[in-house]
Amino acid sequence: MAAQREEDAADYLKKHKIIELMDNLTSMLFFYRPEKPRQFLIEQLEQLKLSQQSGVKGPNLFNNSNLDAVYGILDPTKQKYITFAQYKQALTTLGIKNINECPEGANEDRISQETFKTEAIKGLQRCSATYKQP
């Protein structure tokens, strides 16, 4: 009986992406360190609800300037491209799963900053969609 309850609880957590939601909210608290953490969490949950209802981008830890900084680290000599391996490793490090294996420039092994940011934003949006998909 206890094993069944544990299994039911685990299924519930997985079905509703509760672990991902809590991880995302905790990361955002550590990153932003708001003066009023409870109010901040309420605002993030409200944003998430709007995102779920409208399909608009939900709360996310990374923004354009963060992604520009990551790209700058990968391209310190300003060649205006990174390799596919760098692209893949960076997205994996950002916690993105299901990476686009054929982004623009992959055939030439030259991923532009714009392509990197586009793919990162798409991947981060998928990761931050911590609500149950309809």
N, CA, C and O atoms as CSV, one atom per row, in Angstrom:
chain,resi,resn,atom,element,x,y,z
A,1,MET,N,N,0.818,-1.188,0.000
A,1,MET,CA,C,0.000,0.000,0.000
A,1,MET,C,C,0.865,1.257,0.000
A,1,MET,O,O,0.605,2.186,-0.765
A,2,ALA,N,N,1.890,1.297,0.848
A,2,ALA,CA,C,2.777,2.462,0.924
A,2,ALA,C,C,3.543,2.641,-0.381
A,2,ALA,O,O,3.752,3.767,-0.832
A,3,ALA,N,N,3.961,1.536,-0.985
A,3,ALA,CA,C,4.689,1.600,-2.258
A,3,ALA,C,C,3.801,2.196,-3.350
A,3,ALA,O,O,4.278,2.954,-4.195
A,4,GLN,N,N,2.517,1.857,-3.334
A,4,GLN,CA,C,1.578,2.395,-4.321
A,4,GLN,C,C,1.402,3.898,-4.134
A,4,GLN,O,O,1.335,4.642,-5.113
A,5,ARG,N,N,1.325,4.351,-2.876
A,5,ARG,CA,C,1.184,5.784,-2.604
A,5,ARG,C,C,2.421,6.543,-3.073
A,5,ARG,O,O,2.315,7.632,-3.637
A,6,GLU,N,N,3.598,5.957,-2.834
A,6,GLU,CA,C,4.841,6.594,-3.291
A,6,GLU,C,C,4.873,6.680,-4.812
A,6,GLU,O,O,5.270,7.700,-5.374
A,7,GLU,N,N,4.460,5.618,-5.465
A,7,GLU,CA,C,4.425,5.600,-6.931
A,7,GLU,C,C,3.417,6.630,-7.453
A,7,GLU,O,O,3.693,7.333,-8.425
A,8,ASP,N,N,2.250,6.717,-6.807
A,8,ASP,CA,C,1.240,7.704,-7.196
A,8,ASP,C,C,1.777,9.129,-7.023
A,8,ASP,O,O,1.567,9.989,-7.878
A,9,ALA,N,N,2.464,9.361,-5.921
A,9,ALA,CA,C,3.036,10.688,-5.662
A,9,ALA,C,C,4.089,11.028,-6.715
A,9,ALA,O,O,4.123,12.149,-7.220
A,10,ALA,N,N,4.937,10.074,-7.041
A,10,ALA,CA,C,5.968,10.300,-8.063
A,10,ALA,C,C,5.334,10.579,-9.420
A,10,ALA,O,O,5.785,11.461,-10.151
A,11,ASP,N,N,4.289,9.828,-9.756
A,11,ASP,CA,C,3.580,10.060,-11.020
A,11,ASP,C,C,2.969,11.454,-11.050
A,11,ASP,O,O,3.029,12.144,-12.067
A,12,TYR,N,N,2.384,11.864,-9.933
A,12,TYR,CA,C,1.772,13.194,-9.842
A,12,TYR,C,C,2.826,14.279,-10.070
A,12,TYR,O,O,2.609,15.204,-10.852
A,13,LEU,N,N,3.958,14.162,-9.389
A,13,LEU,CA,C,5.037,15.149,-9.538
A,13,LEU,C,C,5.520,15.227,-10.986
A,13,LEU,O,O,5.754,16.315,-11.514
A,14,LYS,N,N,5.665,14.074,-11.617
A,14,LYS,CA,C,6.124,14.025,-12.998
A,14,LYS,C,C,5.083,14.593,-13.950
A,14,LYS,O,O,5.412,15.395,-14.825
A,15,LYS,N,N,3.842,14.188,-13.788
A,15,LYS,CA,C,2.753,14.624,-14.669
A,15,LYS,C,C,2.602,16.147,-14.657
A,15,LYS,O,O,2.358,16.758,-15.697
A,16,HIS,N,N,2.746,16.750,-13.488
A,16,HIS,CA,C,2.536,18.192,-13.349
A,16,HIS,C,C,3.833,19.003,-13.342
A,16,HIS,O,O,3.810,20.210,-13.097
A,17,LYS,N,N,4.952,18.350,-13.608
A,17,LYS,CA,C,6.270,18.999,-13.685
A,17,LYS,C,C,6.590,19.828,-12.439
A,17,LYS,O,O,7.138,20.926,-12.537
A,18,ILE,N,N,6.247,19.299,-11.288
A,18,ILE,CA,C,6.436,20.019,-10.027
A,18,ILE,C,C,7.922,20.198,-9.709
A,18,ILE,O,O,8.330,21.273,-9.270
A,19,ILE,N,N,8.727,19.171,-9.923
A,19,ILE,CA,C,10.163,19.270,-9.626
A,19,ILE,C,C,10.803,20.348,-10.505
A,19,ILE,O,O,11.581,21.166,-10.013
A,20,GLU,N,N,10.479,20.353,-11.799
A,20,GLU,CA,C,11.018,21.355,-12.712
A,20,GLU,C,C,10.586,22.761,-12.304
A,20,GLU,O,O,11.381,23.700,-12.344
A,21,LEU,N,N,9.322,22.896,-11.912
A,21,LEU,CA,C,8.807,24.190,-11.474
A,21,LEU,C,C,9.570,24.692,-10.252
A,21,LEU,O,O,9.992,25.847,-10.214
A,22,MET,N,N,9.746,23.832,-9.261
A,22,MET,CA,C,10.445,24.239,-8.041
A,22,MET,C,C,11.915,24.561,-8.324
A,22,MET,O,O,12.456,25.520,-7.773
A,23,ASP,N,N,12.558,23.766,-9.176
A,23,ASP,CA,C,13.951,24.041,-9.547
A,23,ASP,C,C,14.069,25.400,-10.230
A,23,ASP,O,O,14.977,26.177,-9.935
A,24,ASN,N,N,13.138,25.680,-11.151
A,24,ASN,CA,C,13.156,26.940,-11.886
A,24,ASN,C,C,12.943,28.122,-10.939
A,24,ASN,O,O,13.673,29.111,-11.005
A,25,LEU,N,N,11.943,28.022,-10.058
A,25,LEU,CA,C,11.668,29.105,-9.120
A,25,LEU,C,C,12.824,29.327,-8.148
A,25,LEU,O,O,13.167,30.469,-7.841
A,26,THR,N,N,13.415,28.254,-7.670
A,26,THR,CA,C,14.553,28.372,-6.754
A,26,THR,C,C,15.741,29.026,-7.449
A,26,THR,O,O,16.397,29.893,-6.873
A,27,SER,N,N,16.022,28.617,-8.683
A,27,SER,CA,C,17.122,29.222,-9.443
A,27,SER,C,C,16.885,30.714,-9.643
A,27,SER,O,O,17.810,31.516,-9.518
A,28,MET,N,N,15.653,31.083,-9.953
A,28,MET,CA,C,15.334,32.495,-10.153
A,28,MET,C,C,15.498,33.288,-8.861
A,28,MET,O,O,15.956,34.430,-8.894
A,29,LEU,N,N,15.133,32.702,-7.728
A,29,LEU,CA,C,15.334,33.370,-6.440
A,29,LEU,C,C,16.813,33.619,-6.174
A,29,LEU,O,O,17.197,34.717,-5.771
A,30,PHE,N,N,17.639,32.611,-6.397
A,30,PHE,CA,C,19.071,32.764,-6.167
A,30,PHE,C,C,19.689,33.772,-7.117
A,30,PHE,O,O,20.580,34.528,-6.731
A,31,PHE,N,N,19.219,33.787,-8.367
A,31,PHE,CA,C,19.790,34.674,-9.371
A,31,PHE,C,C,19.399,36.134,-9.115
A,31,PHE,O,O,20.258,37.016,-9.097
A,32,TYR,N,N,18.099,36.383,-8.918
A,32,TYR,CA,C,17.616,37.760,-8.776
A,32,TYR,C,C,17.669,38.285,-7.343
A,32,TYR,O,O,17.758,39.496,-7.141
A,33,ARG,N,N,17.617,37.413,-6.356
A,33,ARG,CA,C,17.653,37.782,-4.939
A,33,ARG,C,C,16.736,38.972,-4.629
A,33,ARG,O,O,17.189,40.017,-4.163
A,34,PRO,N,N,15.445,38.793,-4.897
A,34,PRO,CA,C,14.516,39.909,-4.694
A,34,PRO,C,C,14.381,40.288,-3.225
A,34,PRO,O,O,14.549,39.452,-2.337
A,35,GLU,N,N,14.080,41.543,-2.985
A,35,GLU,CA,C,13.880,42.061,-1.629
A,35,GLU,C,C,12.673,41.399,-0.961
A,35,GLU,O,O,12.674,41.148,0.244
A,36,LYS,N,N,11.638,41.119,-1.773
A,36,LYS,CA,C,10.418,40.479,-1.271
A,36,LYS,C,C,10.228,39.150,-2.004
A,36,LYS,O,O,9.510,39.092,-3.003
A,37,PRO,N,N,10.869,38.078,-1.514
A,37,PRO,CA,C,10.844,36.796,-2.232
A,37,PRO,C,C,9.449,36.217,-2.443
A,37,PRO,O,O,9.176,35.658,-3.505
A,38,ARG,N,N,8.566,36.337,-1.463
A,38,ARG,CA,C,7.219,35.769,-1.631
A,38,ARG,C,C,6.461,36.499,-2.739
A,38,ARG,O,O,5.805,35.869,-3.568
A,39,GLN,N,N,6.554,37.826,-2.750
A,39,GLN,CA,C,5.903,38.602,-3.800
A,39,GLN,C,C,6.503,38.253,-5.163
A,39,GLN,O,O,5.778,38.141,-6.151
A,40,PHE,N,N,7.824,38.083,-5.216
A,40,PHE,CA,C,8.509,37.699,-6.443
A,40,PHE,C,C,7.983,36.361,-6.954
A,40,PHE,O,O,7.706,36.214,-8.144
A,41,LEU,N,N,7.845,35.380,-6.053
A,41,LEU,CA,C,7.353,34.060,-6.446
A,41,LEU,C,C,5.915,34.139,-6.955
A,41,LEU,O,O,5.558,33.478,-7.930
A,42,ILE,N,N,5.096,34.948,-6.292
A,42,ILE,CA,C,3.713,35.127,-6.745
A,42,ILE,C,C,3.705,35.701,-8.155
A,42,ILE,O,O,2.942,35.246,-9.008
A,43,GLU,N,N,4.555,36.702,-8.406
A,43,GLU,CA,C,4.626,37.322,-9.736
A,43,GLU,C,C,5.084,36.316,-10.783
A,43,GLU,O,O,4.561,36.298,-11.897
A,44,GLN,N,N,6.056,35.481,-10.433
A,44,GLN,CA,C,6.548,34.484,-11.382
A,44,GLN,C,C,5.461,33.460,-11.699
A,44,GLN,O,O,5.300,33.061,-12.852
A,45,LEU,N,N,4.722,33.038,-10.686
A,45,LEU,CA,C,3.636,32.084,-10.907
A,45,LEU,C,C,2.512,32.713,-11.739
A,45,LEU,O,O,1.906,32.042,-12.575
A,46,GLU,N,N,2.237,33.996,-11.509
A,46,GLU,CA,C,1.234,34.683,-12.335
A,46,GLU,C,C,1.700,34.766,-13.782
A,46,GLU,O,O,0.913,34.555,-14.704
A,47,GLN,N,N,2.985,35.073,-13.984
A,47,GLN,CA,C,3.543,35.103,-15.340
A,47,GLN,C,C,3.435,33.740,-15.995
A,47,GLN,O,O,3.095,33.634,-17.173
A,48,LEU,N,N,3.724,32.705,-15.234
A,48,LEU,CA,C,3.651,31.343,-15.751
A,48,LEU,C,C,2.217,30.999,-16.153
A,48,LEU,O,O,1.991,30.363,-17.183
A,49,LYS,N,N,1.259,31.419,-15.343
A,49,LYS,CA,C,-0.151,31.174,-15.670
A,49,LYS,C,C,-0.527,31.882,-16.968
A,49,LYS,O,O,-1.175,31.291,-17.832
A,50,LEU,N,N,-0.124,33.146,-17.110
A,50,LEU,CA,C,-0.397,33.885,-18.350
A,50,LEU,C,C,0.270,33.217,-19.539
A,50,LEU,O,O,-0.311,33.126,-20.621
A,51,SER,N,N,1.492,32.753,-19.333
A,51,SER,CA,C,2.231,32.079,-20.393
A,51,SER,C,C,1.498,30.822,-20.847
A,51,SER,O,O,1.386,30.552,-22.043
A,52,GLN,N,N,1.006,30.068,-19.891
A,52,GLN,CA,C,0.278,28.842,-20.210
A,52,GLN,C,C,-0.992,29.161,-20.992
A,52,GLN,O,O,-1.327,28.456,-21.944
A,53,GLN,N,N,-1.691,30.206,-20.600
A,53,GLN,CA,C,-2.963,30.553,-21.234
A,53,GLN,C,C,-2.792,31.175,-22.608
A,53,GLN,O,O,-3.605,30.945,-23.504
A,54,SER,N,N,-1.727,31.969,-22.779
A,54,SER,CA,C,-1.580,32.744,-24.015
A,54,SER,C,C,-0.522,32.218,-24.969
A,54,SER,O,O,-0.504,32.578,-26.146
A,55,GLY,N,N,0.359,31.364,-24.460
A,55,GLY,CA,C,1.451,30.882,-25.300
A,55,GLY,C,C,2.611,31.859,-25.379
A,55,GLY,O,O,3.573,31.621,-26.109
A,56,VAL,N,N,2.531,32.967,-24.626
A,56,VAL,CA,C,3.603,33.953,-24.584
A,56,VAL,C,C,4.717,33.414,-23.699
A,56,VAL,O,O,4.476,32.614,-22.795
A,57,LYS,N,N,5.938,33.861,-23.972
A,57,LYS,CA,C,7.107,33.415,-23.218
A,57,LYS,C,C,6.902,33.553,-21.711
A,57,LYS,O,O,6.456,34.593,-21.226
A,58,GLY,N,N,7.234,32.497,-20.986
A,58,GLY,CA,C,7.106,32.482,-19.536
A,58,GLY,C,C,8.363,32.974,-18.845
A,58,GLY,O,O,9.309,33.397,-19.509
A,59,PRO,N,N,8.385,32.924,-17.515
A,59,PRO,CA,C,9.544,33.367,-16.753
A,59,PRO,C,C,10.790,32.583,-17.148
A,59,PRO,O,O,10.733,31.373,-17.369
A,60,ASN,N,N,11.894,33.277,-17.232
A,60,ASN,CA,C,13.121,32.646,-17.682
A,60,ASN,C,C,14.307,33.269,-16.976
A,60,ASN,O,O,14.320,34.471,-16.709
A,61,LEU,N,N,15.288,32.465,-16.677
A,61,LEU,CA,C,16.467,32.943,-15.976
A,61,LEU,C,C,17.398,33.725,-16.886
A,61,LEU,O,O,18.099,34.623,-16.419
A,62,PHE,N,N,17.422,33.410,-18.163
A,62,PHE,CA,C,18.343,34.040,-19.096
A,62,PHE,C,C,17.624,35.020,-20.003
A,62,PHE,O,O,16.503,34.767,-20.446
A,63,ASN,N,N,18.288,36.157,-20.280
A,63,ASN,CA,C,17.733,37.119,-21.225
A,63,ASN,C,C,18.755,37.350,-22.338
A,63,ASN,O,O,19.802,36.704,-22.368
A,64,ASN,N,N,18.446,38.277,-23.255
A,64,ASN,CA,C,19.336,38.532,-24.391
A,64,ASN,C,C,20.749,38.899,-23.968
A,64,ASN,O,O,21.715,38.410,-24.554
A,65,SER,N,N,20.884,39.749,-22.963
A,65,SER,CA,C,22.236,40.165,-22.562
A,65,SER,C,C,23.015,38.997,-21.957
A,65,SER,O,O,24.226,38.892,-22.153
A,66,ASN,N,N,22.321,38.115,-21.220
A,66,ASN,CA,C,22.995,36.922,-20.691
A,66,ASN,C,C,23.500,36.034,-21.831
A,66,ASN,O,O,24.621,35.527,-21.790
A,67,LEU,N,N,22.650,35.856,-22.850
A,67,LEU,CA,C,23.025,35.013,-23.984
A,67,LEU,C,C,24.145,35.657,-24.800
A,67,LEU,O,O,25.022,34.957,-25.305
A,68,ASP,N,N,24.122,36.985,-24.934
A,68,ASP,CA,C,25.220,37.688,-25.610
A,68,ASP,C,C,26.530,37.457,-24.866
A,68,ASP,O,O,27.577,37.260,-25.482
A,69,ALA,N,N,26.463,37.483,-23.538
A,69,ALA,CA,C,27.670,37.262,-22.726
A,69,ALA,C,C,28.203,35.845,-22.912
A,69,ALA,O,O,29.411,35.644,-23.037
A,70,VAL,N,N,27.302,34.865,-22.931
A,70,VAL,CA,C,27.721,33.477,-23.157
A,70,VAL,C,C,28.385,33.357,-24.524
A,70,VAL,O,O,29.441,32.738,-24.657
A,71,TYR,N,N,27.764,33.951,-25.531
A,71,TYR,CA,C,28.328,33.881,-26.885
A,71,TYR,C,C,29.703,34.557,-26.931
A,71,TYR,O,O,30.626,34.057,-27.574
A,72,GLY,N,N,29.829,35.693,-26.246
A,72,GLY,CA,C,31.108,36.406,-26.203
A,72,GLY,C,C,32.223,35.563,-25.607
A,72,GLY,O,O,33.373,35.655,-26.037
A,73,ILE,N,N,31.889,34.749,-24.625
A,73,ILE,CA,C,32.877,33.848,-24.023
A,73,ILE,C,C,33.301,32.796,-25.043
A,73,ILE,O,O,34.470,32.416,-25.104
A,74,LEU,N,N,32.348,32.330,-25.839
A,74,LEU,CA,C,32.639,31.294,-26.830
A,74,LEU,C,C,33.374,31.840,-28.049
A,74,LEU,O,O,34.059,31.093,-28.747
A,75,ASP,N,N,33.234,33.140,-28.307
A,75,ASP,CA,C,33.856,33.773,-29.471
A,75,ASP,C,C,34.695,34.981,-29.024
A,75,ASP,O,O,34.383,36.119,-29.375
A,76,PRO,N,N,35.759,34.729,-28.250
A,76,PRO,CA,C,36.538,35.840,-27.689
A,76,PRO,C,C,37.279,36.662,-28.749
A,76,PRO,O,O,37.563,37.838,-28.521
A,77,THR,N,N,37.593,36.070,-29.895
A,77,THR,CA,C,38.318,36.801,-30.947
A,77,THR,C,C,37.368,37.458,-31.943
A,77,THR,O,O,37.800,38.007,-32.956
A,78,LYS,N,N,36.068,37.397,-31.647
A,78,LYS,CA,C,35.039,38.063,-32.464
A,78,LYS,C,C,35.055,37.620,-33.927
A,78,LYS,O,O,35.009,38.445,-34.839
A,79,GLN,N,N,35.120,36.299,-34.134
A,79,GLN,CA,C,35.068,35.750,-35.496
A,79,GLN,C,C,33.663,35.827,-36.073
A,79,GLN,O,O,33.475,35.685,-37.281
A,80,LYS,N,N,32.668,36.055,-35.203
A,80,LYS,CA,C,31.245,36.134,-35.558
A,80,LYS,C,C,30.630,34.763,-35.823
A,80,LYS,O,O,29.578,34.657,-36.453
A,81,TYR,N,N,31.286,33.729,-35.342
A,81,TYR,CA,C,30.711,32.385,-35.403
A,81,TYR,C,C,31.385,31.505,-34.356
A,81,TYR,O,O,32.495,31.782,-33.903
A,82,ILE,N,N,30.687,30.446,-33.988
A,82,ILE,CA,C,31.256,29.419,-33.119
A,82,ILE,C,C,31.063,28.087,-33.827
A,82,ILE,O,O,30.314,27.997,-34.800
A,83,THR,N,N,31.732,27.066,-33.343
A,83,THR,CA,C,31.594,25.747,-33.953
A,83,THR,C,C,30.304,25.085,-33.461
A,83,THR,O,O,29.716,25.490,-32.458
A,84,PHE,N,N,29.893,24.069,-34.189
A,84,PHE,CA,C,28.712,23.318,-33.783
A,84,PHE,C,C,28.936,22.683,-32.415
A,84,PHE,O,O,28.021,22.648,-31.593
A,85,ALA,N,N,30.145,22.181,-32.164
A,85,ALA,CA,C,30.453,21.557,-30.870
A,85,ALA,C,C,30.309,22.575,-29.736
A,85,ALA,O,O,29.779,22.247,-28.675
A,86,GLN,N,N,30.781,23.816,-29.953
A,86,GLN,CA,C,30.639,24.864,-28.938
A,86,GLN,C,C,29.160,25.186,-28.701
A,86,GLN,O,O,28.719,25.332,-27.561
A,87,TYR,N,N,28.414,25.294,-29.785
A,87,TYR,CA,C,26.975,25.567,-29.719
A,87,TYR,C,C,26.274,24.503,-28.872
A,87,TYR,O,O,25.506,24.813,-27.961
A,88,LYS,N,N,26.555,23.260,-29.194
A,88,LYS,CA,C,25.892,22.145,-28.517
A,88,LYS,C,C,26.271,22.099,-27.032
A,88,LYS,O,O,25.414,21.891,-26.174
A,89,GLN,N,N,27.549,22.292,-26.739
A,89,GLN,CA,C,28.006,22.264,-25.352
A,89,GLN,C,C,27.401,23.419,-24.551
A,89,GLN,O,O,26.994,23.235,-23.404
A,90,ALA,N,N,27.342,24.603,-25.153
A,90,ALA,CA,C,26.782,25.764,-24.454
A,90,ALA,C,C,25.306,25.553,-24.132
A,90,ALA,O,O,24.872,25.837,-23.016
A,91,LEU,N,N,24.536,25.062,-25.089
A,91,LEU,CA,C,23.112,24.841,-24.845
A,91,LEU,C,C,22.902,23.758,-23.788
A,91,LEU,O,O,22.003,23.861,-22.954
A,92,THR,N,N,23.728,22.733,-23.829
A,92,THR,CA,C,23.645,21.673,-22.820
A,92,THR,C,C,23.961,22.244,-21.440
A,92,THR,O,O,23.288,21.916,-20.463
A,93,THR,N,N,24.982,23.097,-21.357
A,93,THR,CA,C,25.364,23.722,-20.092
A,93,THR,C,C,24.247,24.614,-19.556
A,93,THR,O,O,24.066,24.723,-18.343
A,94,LEU,N,N,23.496,25.254,-20.456
A,94,LEU,CA,C,22.361,26.082,-20.041
A,94,LEU,C,C,21.171,25.238,-19.582
A,94,LEU,O,O,20.166,25.778,-19.118
A,95,GLY,N,N,21.286,23.920,-19.711
A,95,GLY,CA,C,20.231,23.027,-19.254
A,95,GLY,C,C,19.200,22.698,-20.309
A,95,GLY,O,O,18.122,22.196,-19.992
A,96,ILE,N,N,19.520,22.977,-21.563
A,96,ILE,CA,C,18.571,22.756,-22.649
A,96,ILE,C,C,18.681,21.319,-23.134
A,96,ILE,O,O,19.765,20.813,-23.426
A,97,LYS,N,N,17.523,20.685,-23.209
A,97,LYS,CA,C,17.453,19.324,-23.745
A,97,LYS,C,C,16.831,19.406,-25.134
A,97,LYS,O,O,16.287,20.448,-25.498
A,98,ASN,N,N,16.897,18.364,-25.893
A,98,ASN,CA,C,16.333,18.340,-27.252
A,98,ASN,C,C,16.871,19.486,-28.100
A,98,ASN,O,O,16.108,20.278,-28.653
A,99,ILE,N,N,18.171,19.561,-28.192
A,99,ILE,CA,C,18.844,20.612,-28.953
A,99,ILE,C,C,18.636,20.389,-30.446
A,99,ILE,O,O,18.681,19.254,-30.923
A,100,ASN,N,N,18.410,21.468,-31.177
A,100,ASN,CA,C,18.293,21.397,-32.637
A,100,ASN,C,C,19.642,20.949,-33.189
A,100,ASN,O,O,20.632,21.671,-33.071
A,101,GLU,N,N,19.684,19.781,-33.781
A,101,GLU,CA,C,20.926,19.220,-34.295
A,101,GLU,C,C,21.307,19.774,-35.668
A,101,GLU,O,O,22.412,19.525,-36.149
A,102,CYS,N,N,20.413,20.514,-36.294
A,102,CYS,CA,C,20.674,21.071,-37.631
A,102,CYS,C,C,20.355,22.566,-37.682
A,102,CYS,O,O,19.561,22.992,-38.520
A,103,PRO,N,N,20.959,23.368,-36.800
A,103,PRO,CA,C,20.675,24.802,-36.861
A,103,PRO,C,C,21.334,25.410,-38.090
A,103,PRO,O,O,22.215,24.807,-38.702
A,104,GLU,N,N,20.892,26.616,-38.442
A,104,GLU,CA,C,21.501,27.312,-39.569
A,104,GLU,C,C,23.003,27.440,-39.323
A,104,GLU,O,O,23.427,27.876,-38.252
A,105,GLY,N,N,23.795,27.062,-40.305
A,105,GLY,CA,C,25.252,27.137,-40.202
A,105,GLY,C,C,25.917,25.846,-39.760
A,105,GLY,O,O,27.145,25.762,-39.755
A,106,ALA,N,N,25.137,24.835,-39.388
A,106,ALA,CA,C,25.718,23.583,-38.896
A,106,ALA,C,C,26.548,22.887,-39.965
A,106,ALA,O,O,27.601,22.328,-39.660
A,107,ASN,N,N,26.094,22.912,-41.206
A,107,ASN,CA,C,26.830,22.251,-42.283
A,107,ASN,C,C,28.209,22.860,-42.505
A,107,ASN,O,O,29.144,22.163,-42.899
A,108,GLU,N,N,28.334,24.154,-42.252
A,108,GLU,CA,C,29.626,24.837,-42.420
A,108,GLU,C,C,30.417,24.868,-41.105
A,108,GLU,O,O,31.537,25.377,-41.068
A,109,ASP,N,N,29.834,24.323,-40.028
A,109,ASP,CA,C,30.424,24.348,-38.688
A,109,ASP,C,C,30.653,25.792,-38.236
A,109,ASP,O,O,31.648,26.104,-37.582
A,110,ARG,N,N,29.705,26.666,-38.600
A,110,ARG,CA,C,29.767,28.084,-38.233
A,110,ARG,C,C,28.384,28.524,-37.767
A,110,ARG,O,O,27.500,28.795,-38.579
A,111,ILE,N,N,28.211,28.591,-36.465
A,111,ILE,CA,C,26.939,28.994,-35.883
A,111,ILE,C,C,27.046,30.473,-35.512
A,111,ILE,O,O,27.897,30.866,-34.714
A,112,SER,N,N,26.174,31.280,-36.100
A,112,SER,CA,C,26.203,32.721,-35.831
A,112,SER,C,C,25.614,33.026,-34.449
A,112,SER,O,O,24.952,32.188,-33.837
A,113,GLN,N,N,25.873,34.233,-33.984
A,113,GLN,CA,C,25.337,34.666,-32.703
A,113,GLN,C,C,23.809,34.681,-32.745
A,113,GLN,O,O,23.154,34.283,-31.782
A,114,GLU,N,N,23.252,35.136,-33.852
A,114,GLU,CA,C,21.791,35.190,-33.985
A,114,GLU,C,C,21.180,33.790,-33.913
A,114,GLU,O,O,20.173,33.584,-33.236
A,115,THR,N,N,21.783,32.839,-34.606
A,115,THR,CA,C,21.279,31.461,-34.574
A,115,THR,C,C,21.419,30.881,-33.173
A,115,THR,O,O,20.504,30.226,-32.675
A,116,PHE,N,N,22.565,31.121,-32.535
A,116,PHE,CA,C,22.778,30.637,-31.173
A,116,PHE,C,C,21.698,31.168,-30.238
A,116,PHE,O,O,21.107,30.408,-29.470
A,117,LYS,N,N,21.440,32.472,-30.304
A,117,LYS,CA,C,20.451,33.081,-29.416
A,117,LYS,C,C,19.041,32.573,-29.714
A,117,LYS,O,O,18.268,32.302,-28.796
A,118,THR,N,N,18.713,32.446,-30.985
A,118,THR,CA,C,17.388,31.948,-31.364
A,118,THR,C,C,17.166,30.545,-30.810
A,118,THR,O,O,16.124,30.262,-30.218
A,119,GLU,N,N,18.147,29.670,-31.004
A,119,GLU,CA,C,18.027,28.290,-30.526
A,119,GLU,C,C,18.032,28.229,-28.997
A,119,GLU,O,O,17.311,27.426,-28.405
A,120,ALA,N,N,18.837,29.068,-28.362
A,120,ALA,CA,C,18.878,29.099,-26.902
A,120,ALA,C,C,17.534,29.557,-26.341
A,120,ALA,O,O,17.020,28.960,-25.395
A,121,ILE,N,N,16.971,30.598,-26.912
A,121,ILE,CA,C,15.682,31.114,-26.433
A,121,ILE,C,C,14.584,30.070,-26.597
A,121,ILE,O,O,13.779,29.864,-25.689
A,122,LYS,N,N,14.549,29.411,-27.755
A,122,LYS,CA,C,13.551,28.356,-27.971
A,122,LYS,C,C,13.714,27.240,-26.935
A,122,LYS,O,O,12.739,26.786,-26.336
A,123,GLY,N,N,14.948,26.810,-26.738
A,123,GLY,CA,C,15.213,25.738,-25.779
A,123,GLY,C,C,14.884,26.141,-24.357
A,123,GLY,O,O,14.326,25.346,-23.600
A,124,LEU,N,N,15.226,27.378,-23.979
A,124,LEU,CA,C,14.931,27.853,-22.633
A,124,LEU,C,C,13.428,27.993,-22.415
A,124,LEU,O,O,12.932,27.741,-21.317
A,125,GLN,N,N,12.712,28.389,-23.445
A,125,GLN,CA,C,11.256,28.486,-23.326
A,125,GLN,C,C,10.648,27.108,-23.092
A,125,GLN,O,O,9.725,26.952,-22.293
A,126,ARG,N,N,11.177,26.109,-23.799
A,126,ARG,CA,C,10.678,24.740,-23.575
A,126,ARG,C,C,10.981,24.301,-22.145
A,126,ARG,O,O,10.145,23.683,-21.486
A,127,CYS,N,N,12.185,24.627,-21.672
A,127,CYS,CA,C,12.582,24.229,-20.315
A,127,CYS,C,C,11.766,24.949,-19.252
A,127,CYS,O,O,11.432,24.364,-18.222
A,128,SER,N,N,11.440,26.226,-19.497
A,128,SER,CA,C,10.726,26.994,-18.467
A,128,SER,C,C,9.229,26.775,-18.518
A,128,SER,O,O,8.509,27.302,-17.671
A,129,ALA,N,N,8.739,26.020,-19.476
A,129,ALA,CA,C,7.309,25.700,-19.541
A,129,ALA,C,C,7.036,24.608,-18.516
A,129,ALA,O,O,6.821,23.444,-18.854
A,130,THR,N,N,7.052,25.020,-17.257
A,130,THR,CA,C,6.957,24.048,-16.152
A,130,THR,C,C,5.522,23.735,-15.786
A,130,THR,O,O,5.248,23.273,-14.679
A,131,TYR,N,N,4.615,23.979,-16.698
A,131,TYR,CA,C,3.236,23.602,-16.490
A,131,TYR,C,C,2.915,22.398,-17.359
A,131,TYR,O,O,3.603,22.121,-18.342
A,132,LYS,N,N,1.881,21.703,-16.988
A,132,LYS,CA,C,1.455,20.530,-17.740
A,132,LYS,C,C,1.008,20.966,-19.134
A,132,LYS,O,O,0.163,21.851,-19.275
A,133,GLN,N,N,1.571,20.349,-20.146
A,133,GLN,CA,C,1.191,20.674,-21.517
A,133,GLN,C,C,-0.226,20.170,-21.777
A,133,GLN,O,O,-0.575,19.064,-21.365
A,134,PRO,N,N,-1.071,20.998,-22.477
A,134,PRO,CA,C,-2.447,20.556,-22.738
A,134,PRO,C,C,-2.486,19.350,-23.656
A,134,PRO,O,O,-3.566,18.853,-23.976
